[in-house]
């Protein structure tokens, strides 16, 4: 068999530490909405510290709006 695949060498910490055109470092408060379902997806978010809750809204029975969290514990 051949040689093992070489790692790409991409270092997210180095990439995120450098400011550049089209790149912004932002801070958000707890429970602040940073992206809403239906918004144009023209941004990539790299979470450097903390966590982000991802919730999908959908219509349930009798027209009620339900929230589905994309992980087990959505607290």
C-alpha positions as CSV (number, residue, x, y, z in Angstrom):
1,X,0.0,0.0,0.0
2,X,1.0,3.7,-0.4
3,X,2.2,6.2,2.1
4,X,-0.3,7.7,4.7
5,X,-2.0,10.9,3.6
6,X,-0.1,14.0,4.6
7,X,-2.0,16.4,6.9
8,X,-3.0,19.7,5.3
9,X,-1.1,21.9,7.8
10,X,-4.1,24.1,8.3
11,X,-4.0,25.6,11.8
12,X,-7.3,27.3,12.7
13,X,-5.7,29.2,15.7
14,X,-3.1,30.8,13.3
15,X,-5.8,31.5,10.7
16,X,-8.2,33.1,13.2
17,X,-5.4,35.2,14.9
18,X,-4.8,37.2,11.7
19,X,-7.1,39.9,10.7
20,X,-7.6,40.4,7.0
21,X,-10.0,41.6,4.3
22,X,-13.4,40.1,4.8
23,X,-12.7,38.8,8.2
24,X,-14.1,40.1,11.5
25,X,-13.7,38.9,15.1
26,X,-16.9,39.4,17.0
27,X,-18.0,38.8,20.6
28,X,-21.6,37.8,21.4
29,X,-23.6,37.9,24.7
30,X,-25.2,34.8,26.1
31,X,-28.6,34.1,24.3
32,X,-27.8,36.7,21.5
33,X,-29.0,35.6,18.1
34,X,-26.1,35.6,15.6
35,X,-27.9,34.0,12.7
36,X,-31.6,33.4,12.0
37,X,-33.2,30.6,10.0
38,X,-33.9,32.0,6.5
39,X,-31.1,34.6,6.5
40,X,-28.8,34.6,3.5
41,X,-25.8,32.3,4.3
42,X,-22.9,34.6,3.3
43,X,-20.8,34.1,6.4
44,X,-18.8,31.4,8.1
45,X,-18.6,31.4,11.8
46,X,-15.7,29.9,13.7
47,X,-16.4,29.6,17.4
48,X,-13.2,30.3,19.3
49,X,-14.6,30.3,22.8
50,X,-17.9,29.2,24.3
51,X,-20.7,27.4,22.5
52,X,-23.6,28.1,20.2
53,X,-27.0,26.7,20.4
54,X,-28.5,25.8,17.0
55,X,-32.2,25.6,16.8
56,X,-34.4,24.8,13.8
57,X,-38.0,26.1,13.7
58,X,-40.7,24.0,12.0
59,X,-44.5,23.8,11.9
60,X,-45.9,21.0,14.1
61,X,-49.5,19.7,14.5
62,X,-52.3,22.2,14.3
63,X,-50.0,24.9,13.0
64,X,-48.0,25.4,16.2
65,X,-44.3,26.3,15.9
66,X,-41.9,23.8,17.3
67,X,-38.1,24.1,18.0
68,X,-35.8,21.3,17.4
69,X,-32.3,21.5,18.9
70,X,-29.5,20.0,16.8
71,X,-27.9,18.3,19.8
72,X,-29.1,16.2,22.8
73,X,-29.0,18.8,25.6
74,X,-30.2,22.1,24.2
75,X,-29.9,24.1,27.5
